[in-house]
Amino acid sequence: MRAELPKAKTWPGLILAAGIVFGWLALFIYSVFFFNLSAASAPLAAGIILSLIVLYAGMFIVAHDTMHGSFLPGAPKLNAFIGQFILTIYAGFNWREMRAAHHQHHDTPGTADDPDYNAGNPNAFVPWYFKWFTTYFGLRQFAFLFVVNLVFMLVLKADLANILLFWALPAMLSSLQLFYFGTYLPHRDNGTPFPDHHNARTNDYPWLVSLLTCFHFGYHHEHHLFPHEPWWRLPKRRKMRQKPAK
């Protein structure tokens, strides 16, 4: 019988989450309120945008772990508070509503009852992304972002170009990144059968590529098999499943 992984410690996830969230916050504040856009600063601006995209995706994955209780096991209220805080600064999402939808996804993966799945066309990227995006982004989120944008411009005197380049653009592109690597590729109908009833596959990427594309959420079959595992432990689960049974 294959050995089980030892129980996950909490502190690595806390340190990683702090680095992701505070790293995003520092870069966000600098780029939106203090960065001087010019032709000479264009390469640095591009690097900042790419960094923000990755950090945005990381924040969402941390919030996702709070939905499973794997961020702080045994502390449901703190999980909820941290998850709501992250989703609020991400785009004004409601943590409890997203948590309910995500657990529905785990209960009915790859079916018509799955809110993250496009049963009508399970291989078309654009219609599926539109359905996925509009499932979670509605008038409440639009109103929230509109009000925050006005505060940034009228009260804090941020430049509109900086807001669009370093806030709106990275947030939108990170949603594409999360959807493509964490939902579309693992759950799409690519003509080959799924390994089991989870209707999920794993992106066969090396560790660094897996980290940069979706914070290991692309190891998606492992996530469905072990939803209690935090994101940073999924590579270990992947390695264990790749080892031949003794």
C-alpha positions in Angstrom: 0.0 0.0 0.0 1.4 3.4 -1.0 2.4 5.6 1.9 0.3 8.7 2.7 1.9 12.1 2.8 2.5 13.5 6.3 -0.1 16.0 7.6 0.5 19.4 6.1 2.1 22.1 8.3 0.4 25.5 8.4 3.3 27.8 8.5 4.6 27.3 4.9 1.2 28.3 3.5 1.1 31.4 5.8 4.6 32.5 4.7 3.8 32.0 1.0 0.4 33.7 1.2 2.0 36.7 3.0 4.6 37.0 0.3 2.0 36.8 -2.5 -0.6 39.2 -0.9 1.9 41.8 0.4 4.0 41.5 -2.7 0.9 42.3 -4.8 -0.1 45.1 -2.5 3.3 46.8 -2.6 3.6 46.5 -6.4 0.0 47.6 -6.9 0.4 50.7 -4.7 3.7 51.7 -6.4 2.5 51.1 -10.0 -1.0 52.7 -9.7 0.0 55.7 -7.6 3.7 56.4 -8.0 4.9 54.9 -11.3 5.7 57.4 -14.0 4.6 56.1 -17.4 6.9 57.0 -20.3 8.5 55.5 -23.4 11.7 54.9 -21.4 9.8 53.1 -18.6 7.9 50.8 -20.9 10.0 47.7 -20.3 9.7 48.1 -16.6 6.0 48.7 -16.9 5.7 45.4 -18.9 7.6 43.6 -16.2 5.3 45.0 -13.5 2.2 44.0 -15.4 3.5 40.4 -15.8 4.4 40.3 -12.1 0.9 41.6 -11.1 -0.8 39.0 -13.3 1.1 36.2 -11.6 0.5 37.6 -8.1 -3.2 38.2 -8.9 -3.5 34.5 -9.8 -1.6 33.6 -6.6 -4.0 35.6 -4.5 -7.0 33.8 -6.0 -5.4 30.4 -5.4 -4.8 31.3 -1.7 -8.5 32.4 -1.5 -9.4 29.1 -3.1 -7.6 27.2 -0.4 -9.6 29.1 2.2 -12.8 27.7 0.6 -11.5 24.2 1.2 -10.3 25.0 4.7 -6.8 24.0 3.8 -5.3 27.4 4.4 -5.9 27.3 8.1 -7.3 23.9 9.0 -9.6 23.9 12.0 -10.2 27.7 11.8 -13.3 28.1 9.6 -14.0 31.7 10.6 -10.4 32.8 10.0 -10.4 31.0 6.7 -13.6 32.9 5.7 -12.2 36.3 6.9 -8.9 35.9 5.0 -10.7 34.5 1.9 -13.2 37.4 1.9 -10.4 40.0 2.3 -8.4 38.6 -0.6 -11.5 38.3 -2.9 -12.5 41.9 -2.0 -9.3 43.4 -3.0 -9.2 41.1 -6.0 -12.5 42.3 -7.5 -15.1 42.7 -4.9 -16.2 39.0 -5.0 -18.4 37.4 -2.3 -16.4 34.6 -0.6 -19.4 32.6 0.6 -21.1 32.7 -2.8 -17.9 31.6 -4.6 -17.3 28.9 -2.0 -20.8 27.5 -2.6 -20.2 27.5 -6.3 -16.8 25.9 -6.0 -18.1 23.1 -3.8 -20.8 22.5 -6.4 -18.1 22.2 -9.0 -16.4 19.5 -6.9 -19.7 17.7 -6.3 -20.7 17.7 -10.0 -17.5 18.1 -12.1 -17.9 18.2 -15.8 -21.7 18.0 -15.8 -24.6 20.3 -16.6 -24.8 21.1 -12.9 -21.2 22.2 -12.7 -21.1 26.1 -12.6 -17.5 26.0 -13.9 -18.3 23.8 -16.9 -19.9 24.6 -20.3 -21.9 21.5 -21.0 -23.3 22.9 -24.2 -19.9 23.3 -25.8 -17.2 21.6 -23.7 -14.4 22.4 -26.1 -14.9 26.0 -27.2 -12.7 28.3 -25.3 -14.4 31.7 -25.8 -18.0 30.7 -25.0 -16.9 28.7 -22.0 -14.8 31.6 -20.7 -17.7 34.0 -21.2 -20.0 31.7 -19.3 -17.4 31.2 -16.5 -16.7 34.9 -16.2 -20.3 36.0 -16.1 -21.1 33.4 -13.6 -18.9 35.2 -11.0 -18.6 38.8 -12.3 -21.9 40.7 -12.2 -23.4 44.1 -11.4 -22.2 44.0 -7.8 -18.5 43.6 -8.9 -18.9 46.2 -11.6 -20.3 48.7 -9.1 -17.6 47.9 -6.6 -14.8 48.5 -9.1 -16.5 51.6 -10.5 -16.6 53.2 -7.0 -13.1 52.2 -6.1 -11.9 53.6 -9.5 -13.6 56.9 -8.7 -11.9 57.0 -5.3 -8.5 56.3 -6.8 -8.9 59.0 -9.4 -10.8 61.8 -7.6 -9.5 61.3 -4.0 -6.1 59.7 -4.3 -5.3 61.4 -7.7 -4.2 58.2 -9.5 -3.8 58.6 -13.3 -6.4 56.7 -15.3 -3.7 55.2 -17.5 -1.9 53.7 -14.5 -5.3 52.3 -13.2 -6.0 50.7 -16.5 -2.5 49.3 -17.0 -1.7 48.1 -13.5 -5.1 47.3 -12.1 -7.7 46.5 -14.7 -5.4 44.8 -17.2 -3.6 42.5 -14.8 -6.8 41.5 -13.1 -8.5 40.6 -16.4 -5.5 38.7 -17.8 -5.1 36.8 -14.5 -8.7 35.6 -14.9 -7.9 34.3 -18.3 -4.8 32.6 -16.9 -6.8 31.0 -14.1 -9.5 29.9 -16.4 -7.3 28.5 -19.1 -4.8 26.6 -17.0 -7.1 25.8 -14.0 -10.4 25.1 -15.6 -10.4 24.8 -19.4 -7.4 22.6 -20.0 -8.2 20.2 -17.1 -11.9 19.8 -17.8 -12.4 20.3 -21.6 -13.4 17.5 -23.9 -10.2 16.8 -25.9 -11.3 13.5 -27.3 -9.6 11.3 -24.7 -11.4 9.8 -21.7 -11.0 11.2 -18.2 -9.2 9.0 -15.6 -12.2 8.8 -13.3 -15.5 10.4 -12.2 -13.8 13.7 -11.3 -13.7 14.5 -15.0 -10.4 16.3 -14.6 -7.0 15.9 -16.0 -3.6 17.3 -14.9 -1.5 19.6 -16.9 1.8 17.7 -17.4 4.1 20.6 -16.6 7.4 20.8 -14.8 7.3 22.3 -11.3 8.4 25.9 -12.3 6.0 26.0 -15.3 3.2 24.7 -13.1 3.9 27.4 -10.5 4.0 30.3 -13.0 0.9 29.2 -15.0 -1.5 28.6 -12.1 0.3 28.0 -8.8 0.0 24.3 -9.3 -3.7 24.4 -9.7 -3.1 22.9 -13.1 -2.3 19.6 -11.2 -6.0 19.5 -11.3 -6.8 15.8 -11.0 -4.7 15.7 -7.9 -6.7 18.7 -6.5 -10.0 16.9 -7.1 -8.6 13.7 -5.5 -7.2 15.6 -2.5 -9.2 18.9 -2.2 -7.9 19.2 1.4 -4.4 19.8 0.2 -3.1 23.4 -0.1 -1.8 24.5 -3.5 1.9 24.2 -2.5 1.5 20.5 -1.7 0.0 19.5 -5.0 3.4 18.8 -6.6 4.1 16.3 -3.9 0.8 14.6 -4.6 1.6 14.6 -8.3 5.0 12.9 -7.6 3.3 10.3 -5.3 0.8 9.4 -8.0 3.5 9.1 -10.6 5.5 6.5 -8.5 4.8 2.9 -9.5 2.8 1.0 -6.9 4.9 -1.5 -4.9 
